Amino acid sequence: MPRTRPGPSILHCDRDALHAAVPPFTVQKKCISYTVGDAQAKFIRMKSTSKKRTPSIVNLTVKRRYLTQREIDRLIDCARKHGRYGHRDATMILVAYRHGLRASEVCDLQWQQIELSEGRLHVHRVKNGIPSVHPIRGDEMRALRKLRREYPKDAYVFVSERGGPIGPIGFHRLIQRLGEAAKMPFPIHPHMLRHACGFKLANDGHDTRALQHYLGHKNIQHTVRYTEMAPDRFKDFWRG
């Protein structure tokens, strides 16, 4: 029986054949190179972000989120003089300001919530807020009585020309338009009326707990910000 010559084993393979079979560390080198490059890119992004967050006068300036009493009066006066529904618009601003109403709350206000004979307003809050009963002052009472005479059969207090209640978007556009007409130094929106109410009552020295229930805050921390930022609490400082 003829003897066959054994073929080359792995121990007898030359170096070139071995390199051809398994390229040495090619994948590992690519992996390391990618990891280092990714880390460098991440460091560059962090460095650029830190430069953007450097404190400056611009980004440290706190923009005012409320209107003063004088600005409210200016806005109401402008509402009376502009537009076909001046009295309705002025009364809507006055009611939203006096009772700290959100845009949706003043738009959803109905006559059944108002007791003109007793001078009381039953406030229904959104966002699971605390409902309450507010007193109605004389000028507000007169404005509401006049508005009721103009709209004797409507269920909602503030009605559009189409006969339905004014929506929050329409109220937002109204405030924005009146702010431009009154030449306010900054753009305004309806929620600034609610903030104006909070800061006005806090400056008048009303109790924080009572203010919480007046604005319908479920969490008192939302009310504390008005007393914390009220400038009148420092009025007696440095008086000898």
Summary of the structure (lengths in Angstrom):
residues: 240
radius of gyration: 34.7
end to end distance: 125.9
largest distance: 127.9
contacts: 579
relative contact order: 0.11
helix: 56%
strand: 6%
